[in-house]
Amino acid sequence: MARIGKIEREGATGETERLFLAAEALLGRAPNFYRYLANSPLVAKMLLPLNAVLMTKKAR
């Protein structure tokens, strides 16, 4: 079975770099989860706002 590769923040460009910047802005960092999701930036961008809401104190 093939494994999904993790994209490192330092090598990110274009849409992937914007994803990492957005994750850092909303979450304070780019979690490993988003390093794997960066293989599909569209999916990652859809999950980022949901993740940010769930991480707030009001959602806990």
C-alpha positions in Angstrom: 0.0 0.0 0.0 1.3 3.4 -0.9 1.9 6.1 1.7 1.0 9.7 1.5 4.0 12.0 1.7 4.3 14.9 4.1 5.1 18.3 2.5 7.5 20.3 4.5 6.8 24.0 5.2 10.2 25.1 3.9 9.7 23.7 0.4 6.1 24.9 -0.1 5.3 27.2 -3.0 2.1 28.6 -4.5 -1.2 27.3 -3.2 0.6 25.0 -0.7 2.5 27.9 0.7 -0.7 29.9 1.1 -2.3 27.0 2.9 0.5 26.9 5.4 0.3 30.7 5.9 -3.5 30.4 6.5 -3.0 27.5 9.0 -0.4 29.5 10.9 -2.7 32.6 11.0 -5.7 30.6 12.2 -4.1 28.0 14.4 -0.8 29.6 15.3 1.2 26.9 13.6 0.9 24.4 10.7 0.1 21.1 12.3 1.4 17.8 10.8 -2.1 17.0 9.7 -2.0 19.9 7.2 1.5 18.8 6.0 -0.2 15.7 4.8 -3.3 17.4 3.6 -1.2 19.8 1.5 -1.1 17.1 -1.1 -4.6 18.2 -1.8 -4.8 21.9 -1.0 -8.5 22.2 -1.9 -9.4 19.6 0.8 -7.1 21.3 3.3 -8.6 24.7 2.6 -12.1 23.3 3.2 -11.1 21.7 6.5 -9.0 24.6 7.9 -11.9 26.9 8.9 -13.7 24.0 10.6 -10.6 23.0 12.5 -10.1 26.6 13.6 -13.6 26.8 15.0 -13.2 23.5 16.8 -10.0 24.7 18.4 -11.6 27.7 20.0 -12.5 27.6 23.7 -16.2 28.1 22.9 -16.3 24.8 20.9 -14.7 22.8 23.8 
